Amino acid sequence: MSTTEVAGERGGDLRDAVENIIKAAVARGASDLHIKSGDVFRARINGALIPFTKQRLTPDQTRAIASFLIPHERDRGRLDDLTDYDCSWGLAGVGRFRVNILRQRGSFMIVMRVIPIEIPTFEMLGLPPVLADVAALERGLVLVTGVTGSGKSSTQAAMIGYMNQNMRRHVVTLENPIEFLHRDINCSITQREIGVDTDDFRHGLRAALRQDPDVILIGEMRDTESIDIALKSAETGHLVISTVHTRDAASTISRLVAVFPPEEQGIVRLRLAEQLQAVVSQRLLPRKDGKGRVLAAEVMVVTGTIRDCIVDPSRLEEIREHIAEGRVTYGMQTFDQCLMELVQKEEVEYEVAKAAATNPGDFELKMNMLSTRGGTGMSQSYF
């Protein structure tokens, strides 16, 4: 796409030009696109944000792009009053996009997250086989955690996709916005978009309990009310799947408890200990061969011992040890165990894995021990 093809376009021609840029970026493996007034198009490819055109966009061009990305006429009519706006947008033959429109320095910026058309599988994402057992649970709370852009939505979609292929359930999702589109196969999947199909997460969650669900997927547990309703949903016999922006299993429990007032935290710990079934924590790392990124995942399956650790805050730090010890019996794994495997498979550079490790010093020690054994006879506690 040449610079003149963007700068000189108006109306439908501008839309065609932007769609061609988006197509080209997705073809090169972009995960996100940044469109900002006063800047060039940028695309995140293999984790790096790189310029994708040469000419900078004007405020009017960026406003026009924001307008045609907004799906609802009533929202387009109040475009100039918007400061933060989330929606989804699709491009035939390319895919769907999660769109965030924001204001910065008085003008518009747009960030688009690429959502593949195909529902991913656990194998495609590189998740361990135990996720199939987690998806097959009938009740309780399952959390997928990680920083923004770590693939949480893809893992949730893979779990729903697994159910859809292998079970007969009613799955109700509450999303802002709807990302992956699931068609009914063996499951009936009801996807509700916040602000379009229901007023907000609170109303949507309360209503979901009256919709005969087997599974409720919540885009994110945001506050005490959504956490409380999610726990109540699990307590009444539903499987609840949601996300939290935390790094690992132990910090997830701490974060959920800390949201509540001190006088309520003991009860929340008891409720979490009873209802939490699994935590999947994720990080994306650059591949050793430079071709994209690879998923590193910590998986905690809640056992009786881990429930005791959730109830007793003084034992919270023991959880990582119990995860490591439960690899063979329960299919669990810590981040460091996963990273060691990725290094051994030559999928990730050692230094990259070490930097991402929960405890870099401990990770280095264990890798050195494996190295002195020549890669054989590895202790189960390490690998």
N, C-alpha and C positions, 0 to 999 in steps of 0.2 A: 504494500500500500504506500504510494508516494505521498509526500506532504501536501501537494496541491489537491489530492483527492479528498483530503479531509477539510482543508481550509475553505475551499470554494463551494462546498455543498450546502444546500438548503432543503428543509422539509424532508420529503421522502428520499431525496438523494443523500442527505446526511445520514439518514437511517441506514440506507444501503451501504454507505462507506463504513459506518461503525460496525455493522454486522459482518462485513468482510474482514475487518480487523479482528473482531472477536473470533471468527472462524479460524483465522490464521494463528491466533494466540493459542486456542484450544488444540489445534493440530500440532503445535510445538510442545504440548504438554503443560500448558499454563494451569495453575490451580486457582489463581486470583487475577483480576484485572483492576487497575486503579485508573480512574478517569477524573482529572481535576482541572478546574479552570486555571489557566496560566501555566500548565505543565503539559508534557507529552503523555500519550498513552503508555502505561507501564504494565508489565505482566510478571507475575511471580512464577518462575520456572525453576524446578529443582531447588526450591527454597530461596532463590535469589530474586530480588525485584529489579528487573532490567527494563530500559527504555524500549518501546516497541514502534514508535514513530519518531519523526524529527521535528514536526511543527507543533507548537503549543496551542492548546485549545483556548478559545475565547470564552468569556462568561456566558454569552448568548448560546454558543454551541453546547456548552456543558449543561445549561438549563434545558435546551431542546432535547438532549440525550436523556436527562433525568425524566422529562415529561413522557417520552415514549416508552420508558421502562416501567412507569407506574401503570398497573393493570386496571385500576378503578377510576372511572370518570370523576367521581366526587372528590377523590384525592388529587387528581390532576388539577381540578379547579381551585384547589387551595395550595398549589405548589409553592407559591412565594411565601406562604406562612409556615412551611415545613422547616424544621431544624434537624430532626432525625426521623428517618422513615425506613421501615423494612418491608420488603416484598419479595416475591419470586417472579422470574421471567424466563420464558422458554424460547429457544431458537430452533426451528425445525431442522432435523438432521444433525444437530450439533449437541444439544443438551439443554438442561435447565440451570438456572443461576439463582443463587441467593443474593439479593441486592440490598445494599445499605446506602441510602442517600443522605448526605449530611451537609451542613454548612461549615465553611472554614474561611476566615477573613471576609465574610460577607457574601461569598459566592459558593457555588455548588461543587461537591466532590462526590464521586460514586465509587463504591468498592463492590465488585462482583465476585462471588465464590462459585466456582464451577462445580456443578452437581452432575455426575455421570448419569446417562439414561439407564444404563444397566444396573440392576440391584446387585451390589457386591456380595460375594460369599466369604466365609471365614478364610477359605484357602487363598482367595485372591488378595485379601488384606494381610495375610501372614499371621493370623490369629491362631492360638493353640487349639487343639481339638476339644478341650474342656468347654469351650464356648457353646458347643452343641448341647451339652448337659445343662448349662446355665439357661439357654433359651428354652429348654424343655421343662423348666420349673413351673409348677402350677400356681405358686403364690410367693409373696415376699417382695423384697425390694432389691433391685439390681442397679448399680450405678456405673456409668462410664465416665471417666474423668480424664482431665488433661487440659493443657493451655489451649487458647484459641488456635485453630488450624492444625490440631493434632489428629484429626480424623474421627472424632467422637460420633458425628452424625453418620458416617459411613458404617461404623461398628453397630450402631443402633439399627440402621437399615438392614445390615446383614442378619441381625438377630430376628427382625420381623420377616425378612425373606426366608430364613430357615423355617420359622413357624409356618409360613404360607405354603411351603413345599411339603411339610411333614406332619402338620397337625390340623385340627378343625377347631378354630377358635374365633371369637370376635375380638378384634384388636382395635382400640380407639386411641388415636394419636392426637395430641395437642401441640401444635407447632407454630413457630413465629419466625419466618413463614414456613409453609410446607416445602420440603426439599425433594427428597426421593418420592416418586409416585409409585405406589404399589397397586397392582391390579389383583382382584380377588381370584385366588386359585383354590386352595383348600380352606383358606380362612376368609372371613368377611372383615375387610379392613376399612375402618371409618376414619378418614383424615380430616381434622378440623383445624382451620387456620385462625389464629388469634386476631381479632379485629375484623374478620370477615365472616367466619362461621360461628363465632362465639365472642363475647365482649372481651374477656381476659382469661388468664390462666385460672384464676379463682373460680369464676363462674363455670368455665369449661370443665374443671376438675369435679366440682360438685355435681354438675349435670351428668358427667361420665358415669357416676355411680348408679344412675337411674337408666343407663342404656345397655344393661345386661352385658358388660364387658368381661372377658376373661383376662385380657391384658390391657393396661393403660400405659401409653408412652407419653411422657412429659418432656418437652424440649429442654427445659432446665428448671431445677429447683432453685428459686430465686430468693425466697424469704421465709420467715417463720410460718406463714399461713400455707404456702405451697408445700413446705416440708411436712407440716402437720397433716394436711389433707392426703399427701402421698403415703404417709405412714398409716393413716386411717384406712386408706384404700387397700394397703397390704394386709392390715389387720382384719379386714372383712373378707379376706380370701382371694384377692386379686394379685396378679403379678404386675408390679409397677417397675417400669424402666425409665431412668432419667439420667441427666448429666450434672456434673459439678465441676467447676474450674479449680481443680486441685491436682497436685503432682503425683500423689500415691495414695495407697489405701489408708495408712495411718493419718495422714493430713486430712483426708476426706472426712473421717470420723470426727476429728478435732474441729474442722470447719462447720460441720452440721450442728454439733453440740454448741459451739460458740455463738451461733446465731441467736440462741435463746437466752433469756435472762438467767442469771446465776441460780435463782431459786427453782427453775424448771429443768436445769441441765441434768440432774440425776435421773429424773423420769425419762428424759429424752434418750439418755444412754441405755436405759432398760428397754425402751421401745425399739431403738436401733438394734440392740443385741438380739431381740426377739425376731425382728423382721428382715434385717439385712441378710441377703443370701450370697452376694458376690460383688466385688468391685474390680472393674477392669480399668487400669490407668495406662495412658498412652503417650508416646513421644515419637516424632518422626525425625529420622536421621538421614543425612545424605549417603547414598550408596557409594561403595568403594570405587566402582567403575564410572561414577559420575552420571549414571543414567537414572535419574529420579531419586526418590527417597524410600526408606524402608521403615516399617513399623517396629518399634520396641514396646513391648507391653508387659506390665505387671498384672498378674491375675490372682486375686484373693478369693477363695471359696470359704465361706464362713463355717468354721467347725465349732464344736463345743468349747474348745480351749480358746479360740479367738473370740467367742461370745463373752467369755469371762474377762478377756482383755479389754473389750469394748466397755463393759460395765465398770471396770476399775481403771480410772485414768492413770494410775501409777504404773500400769502394765501395758500401756499403749505402745511403748517402744519395743515390746516383745513381739509384736505382730509380724514384723519383717522376718524375724527368725522362724516363726511358725510357718510363714508362707514358703520360705526356702526349704524347710524340712518336709513340707507337704507336696513336693513336686511329683514324686512317684505315686504316692497313695491317692492324692486328690487332683493331680493335674495342675497344681498351682505353680507360679514362678514369680520370682522377684525381678525387678528391672535388671539388676546386675547379672542374674543367671541368664536372662534373655540376651543381654549385651554380650556376654561371654560366648554364647552360641553363635551370635551374628559375626563376631570376630573370627571364631573358629571356621565358620563357613565362608569366610573372606567376603562377606557382604558389606561390612563396615570396617573402616580403619580403626586400629587399636586406639589411637589418640582421640578420635571422635567418640568412641565408646566410653573411654575413660572420662572424658569431659562430661558426658551425659549420665554417668553412673551416680547412684544415690550417695555412695561413699567411695570417691575416687581412690583413696589410699587403700581401702580394703579390696577394691576391684583390682588394683595393680598387684597386690600381694597374691590374690587368688590366681590371677593370670600367670604370674611368675611361677607359682607352684605347678600349674598345669604344664607350663613350658618345660620345667625341669623333669617332668615325667614323660616328656616327648609326645604329649597329646594322647597318651593311653593310660588306662588304669585310673581314670578320674573318679574322685570321691563324689558320691551322690549329693553330699551337702554343698558341693561347689557347683555341680553341673547336672 
